[in-house]
């Protein structure tokens, strides 16, 4: 086996409270690809209002790294990093690429997305048209509206966005 064939995986990383963007910057400086899904919210002060970016999953970010001890250790050594997430303590568990892809599409749309209770069971669907085309998630209903939910298994959290049921297809 040659050292040139390295398999890249996405991993969820738990970081110190309110350190998502600082850790992201430290990882970027080290040449490590990271992703912090953000949502814009209108913040109101006594004298002004401003759209402010907040992490969609407070306390977490994702890294896209080779599945090697040295790279995992390099991430863990960054100030603000607490641990990798995984079912077995000390053993990082990869996040499926399709979950990250769908999450990136959701936050890029900039519609009103909200954290959504983690769903394990339900109808899995794919968006067949529009800016979310190709994204895979779960269809659910809330207050008479259809919601497209992307669940991030490793975090046991998800996000939802309103969607027209005609824009989706069952898998």
C-alpha positions as a Markdown table, in Angstrom:
| # | Residue | x | y | z |
|---|---|---|---|---|
| 1 | Unk | 0.0 | 0.0 | 0.0 |
| 2 | Unk | 1.4 | 3.4 | -0.9 |
| 3 | Unk | 1.2 | 6.5 | 1.2 |
| 4 | Unk | -0.4 | 8.4 | -1.7 |
| 5 | Unk | -3.9 | 6.7 | -1.3 |
| 6 | Unk | -5.4 | 8.5 | 1.6 |
| 7 | Unk | -9.1 | 8.2 | 2.3 |
| 8 | Unk | -10.7 | 11.6 | 3.4 |
| 9 | Unk | -13.6 | 11.5 | 5.9 |
| 10 | Unk | -15.8 | 14.1 | 7.5 |
| 11 | Unk | -15.8 | 14.0 | 11.3 |
| 12 | Unk | -17.8 | 15.9 | 13.9 |
| 13 | Unk | -15.7 | 17.7 | 16.5 |
| 14 | Unk | -16.9 | 19.0 | 19.8 |
| 15 | Unk | -15.4 | 22.3 | 20.7 |
| 16 | Unk | -15.4 | 24.6 | 23.7 |
| 17 | Unk | -18.6 | 26.7 | 24.2 |
| 18 | Unk | -18.6 | 29.7 | 21.8 |
| 19 | Unk | -15.3 | 28.6 | 20.2 |
| 20 | Unk | -16.7 | 27.3 | 16.9 |
| 21 | Unk | -15.3 | 30.2 | 14.7 |
| 22 | Unk | -12.0 | 30.4 | 16.6 |
| 23 | Unk | -11.3 | 26.7 | 16.1 |
| 24 | Unk | -12.4 | 27.0 | 12.5 |
| 25 | Unk | -9.8 | 29.7 | 12.0 |
| 26 | Unk | -7.0 | 27.7 | 13.7 |
| 27 | Unk | -7.8 | 24.7 | 11.6 |
| 28 | Unk | -7.8 | 26.8 | 8.4 |
| 29 | Unk | -4.4 | 28.2 | 9.3 |
| 30 | Unk | -3.1 | 24.7 | 9.6 |
| 31 | Unk | -4.5 | 23.8 | 6.2 |
| 32 | Unk | -7.3 | 21.6 | 7.6 |
| 33 | Unk | -10.6 | 21.8 | 5.9 |
| 34 | Unk | -13.4 | 22.6 | 8.3 |
| 35 | Unk | -17.1 | 23.4 | 8.1 |
| 36 | Unk | -19.2 | 25.4 | 10.6 |
| 37 | Unk | -22.8 | 25.4 | 9.4 |
| 38 | Unk | -24.2 | 28.9 | 10.2 |
| 39 | Unk | -27.6 | 30.5 | 10.3 |
| 40 | Unk | -28.3 | 34.2 | 10.2 |
| 41 | Unk | -30.5 | 35.7 | 12.8 |
| 42 | Unk | -31.6 | 39.3 | 13.4 |
| 43 | Unk | -29.9 | 40.5 | 16.6 |
| 44 | Unk | -31.6 | 43.5 | 18.2 |
| 45 | Unk | -29.8 | 46.0 | 20.5 |
| 46 | Unk | -31.3 | 49.1 | 22.0 |
| 47 | Unk | -29.8 | 51.3 | 19.2 |
| 48 | Unk | -29.7 | 49.0 | 16.2 |
| 49 | Unk | -30.5 | 45.7 | 14.5 |
| 50 | Unk | -28.1 | 43.5 | 12.6 |
| 51 | Unk | -28.0 | 40.1 | 10.9 |
| 52 | Unk | -25.5 | 38.0 | 12.8 |
| 53 | Unk | -24.2 | 34.5 | 12.0 |
| 54 | Unk | -24.6 | 31.9 | 14.6 |
| 55 | Unk | -23.4 | 28.2 | 14.5 |
| 56 | Unk | -26.3 | 26.0 | 13.6 |
| 57 | Unk | -25.0 | 23.4 | 16.0 |
| 58 | Unk | -23.5 | 25.3 | 18.9 |
| 59 | Unk | -20.4 | 23.5 | 20.2 |
| 60 | Unk | -19.7 | 21.5 | 17.1 |
| 61 | Unk | -18.0 | 21.8 | 13.7 |
| 62 | Unk | -16.9 | 19.3 | 11.1 |
| 63 | Unk | -13.5 | 18.5 | 9.7 |
| 64 | Unk | -12.6 | 16.8 | 6.4 |
| 65 | Unk | -9.4 | 14.9 | 7.0 |
| 66 | Unk | -7.5 | 11.7 | 6.2 |
| 67 | Unk | -8.3 | 8.9 | 8.5 |
| 68 | Unk | -4.8 | 8.9 | 10.0 |
| 69 | Unk | -3.7 | 9.0 | 13.6 |
| 70 | Unk | -1.4 | 12.0 | 12.9 |
| 71 | Unk | -4.1 | 14.1 | 11.4 |
| 72 | Unk | -6.7 | 13.3 | 14.1 |
| 73 | Unk | -4.0 | 14.2 | 16.7 |
| 74 | Unk | -3.3 | 17.5 | 14.9 |
| 75 | Unk | -7.0 | 18.4 | 15.2 |
| 76 | Unk | -7.2 | 17.4 | 18.8 |
| 77 | Unk | -4.1 | 19.6 | 19.6 |
| 78 | Unk | -5.8 | 22.8 | 18.4 |
| 79 | Unk | -6.8 | 25.1 | 21.2 |
| 80 | Unk | -10.6 | 24.9 | 21.9 |
| 81 | Unk | -11.0 | 21.4 | 20.6 |
| 82 | Unk | -12.6 | 19.0 | 23.1 |
| 83 | Unk | -13.0 | 15.7 | 21.3 |
| 84 | Unk | -14.1 | 13.9 | 18.2 |
| 85 | Unk | -17.6 | 12.3 | 18.3 |
| 86 | Unk | -18.0 | 8.6 | 18.0 |
| 87 | Unk | -20.0 | 5.7 | 19.5 |
| 88 | Unk | -16.8 | 4.2 | 20.9 |
| 89 | Unk | -14.9 | 6.7 | 23.1 |
| 90 | Unk | -11.6 | 7.7 | 21.6 |
| 91 | Unk | -12.6 | 6.3 | 18.2 |
| 92 | Unk | -13.8 | 9.1 | 15.8 |
| 93 | Unk | -16.8 | 8.0 | 13.7 |
| 94 | Unk | -17.1 | 9.4 | 10.1 |
| 95 | Unk | -20.1 | 11.5 | 9.2 |
| 96 | Unk | -21.6 | 10.3 | 5.9 |
| 97 | Unk | -20.6 | 12.5 | 3.0 |
| 98 | Unk | -24.3 | 12.8 | 1.8 |
| 99 | Unk | -25.2 | 14.3 | 5.2 |
| 100 | Unk | -22.5 | 17.0 | 5.0 |
| 101 | Unk | -23.5 | 17.7 | 1.3 |
| 102 | Unk | -27.2 | 18.1 | 2.2 |
| 103 | Unk | -26.3 | 20.4 | 5.2 |
| 104 | Unk | -24.1 | 22.6 | 3.0 |
| 105 | Unk | -26.9 | 23.0 | 0.5 |
| 106 | Unk | -29.4 | 23.8 | 3.3 |
| 107 | Unk | -27.2 | 26.6 | 4.8 |
| 108 | Unk | -26.3 | 28.0 | 1.3 |
| 109 | Unk | -30.0 | 28.6 | 0.5 |
| 110 | Unk | -30.2 | 31.1 | 3.4 |
| 111 | Unk | -33.9 | 30.5 | 3.9 |
| 112 | Unk | -35.2 | 30.2 | 7.4 |
| 113 | Unk | -33.7 | 27.0 | 8.7 |
| 114 | Unk | -34.1 | 25.9 | 12.3 |
| 115 | Unk | -32.6 | 23.3 | 14.5 |
| 116 | Unk | -34.9 | 20.3 | 14.4 |
| 117 | Unk | -35.3 | 17.4 | 16.8 |
| 118 | Unk | -33.1 | 14.5 | 15.7 |
| 119 | Unk | -35.1 | 11.9 | 13.6 |
| 120 | Unk | -34.0 | 8.4 | 13.2 |
| 121 | Unk | -37.2 | 6.9 | 11.8 |
| 122 | Unk | -39.2 | 8.4 | 9.0 |
| 123 | Unk | -39.6 | 8.7 | 5.2 |
| 124 | Unk | -36.3 | 9.4 | 3.5 |
| 125 | Unk | -36.6 | 11.7 | 0.5 |
| 126 | Unk | -34.5 | 13.4 | -2.1 |
| 127 | Unk | -35.2 | 16.9 | -3.4 |
| 128 | Unk | -35.8 | 16.7 | -7.2 |
| 129 | Unk | -35.6 | 20.4 | -8.2 |
| 130 | Unk | -34.7 | 23.9 | -6.9 |
| 131 | Unk | -31.5 | 25.0 | -5.0 |
| 132 | Unk | -31.6 | 21.9 | -2.8 |
| 133 | Unk | -31.8 | 19.5 | -5.7 |
| 134 | Unk | -30.1 | 16.2 | -4.9 |
| 135 | Unk | -30.2 | 16.7 | -1.1 |
| 136 | Unk | -31.3 | 13.7 | 0.9 |
| 137 | Unk | -33.3 | 14.0 | 4.1 |
| 138 | Unk | -36.5 | 13.2 | 5.8 |
| 139 | Unk | -40.0 | 14.6 | 5.1 |
| 140 | Unk | -42.1 | 15.6 | 8.0 |
| 141 | Unk | -45.0 | 17.9 | 8.7 |
| 142 | Unk | -45.4 | 20.6 | 11.3 |
| 143 | Unk | -48.3 | 23.0 | 11.7 |
| 144 | Unk | -49.7 | 21.9 | 8.3 |
| 145 | Unk | -46.5 | 22.7 | 6.4 |
| 146 | Unk | -44.0 | 20.2 | 4.9 |
| 147 | Unk | -40.5 | 20.3 | 6.3 |
| 148 | Unk | -37.4 | 18.8 | 4.7 |
| 149 | Unk | -35.2 | 17.6 | 7.6 |
| 150 | Unk | -31.4 | 16.8 | 7.4 |
| 151 | Unk | -30.3 | 14.7 | 10.3 |
| 152 | Unk | -26.7 | 14.6 | 11.4 |
| 153 | Unk | -26.5 | 11.2 | 13.0 |
| 154 | Unk | -23.3 | 11.6 | 15.0 |
| 155 | Unk | -24.6 | 14.8 | 16.6 |
| 156 | Unk | -28.1 | 13.4 | 17.1 |
| 157 | Unk | -29.4 | 16.7 | 15.8 |
| 158 | Unk | -30.9 | 18.0 | 12.6 |
| 159 | Unk | -32.2 | 21.1 | 10.8 |
| 160 | Unk | -35.3 | 21.7 | 8.9 |
| 161 | Unk | -36.5 | 23.9 | 6.1 |
| 162 | Unk | -40.0 | 24.5 | 4.7 |
| 163 | Unk | -40.4 | 22.7 | 1.4 |
| 164 | Unk | -43.1 | 22.1 | -1.2 |
| 165 | Unk | -44.0 | 18.4 | -1.1 |
| 166 | Unk | -44.0 | 18.4 | -4.9 |
| 167 | Unk | -40.3 | 19.2 | -5.0 |
| 168 | Unk | -39.4 | 15.9 | -3.3 |
| 169 | Unk | -39.4 | 12.2 | -4.2 |
| 170 | Unk | -39.2 | 9.1 | -2.0 |
| 171 | Unk | -36.0 | 7.1 | -2.0 |
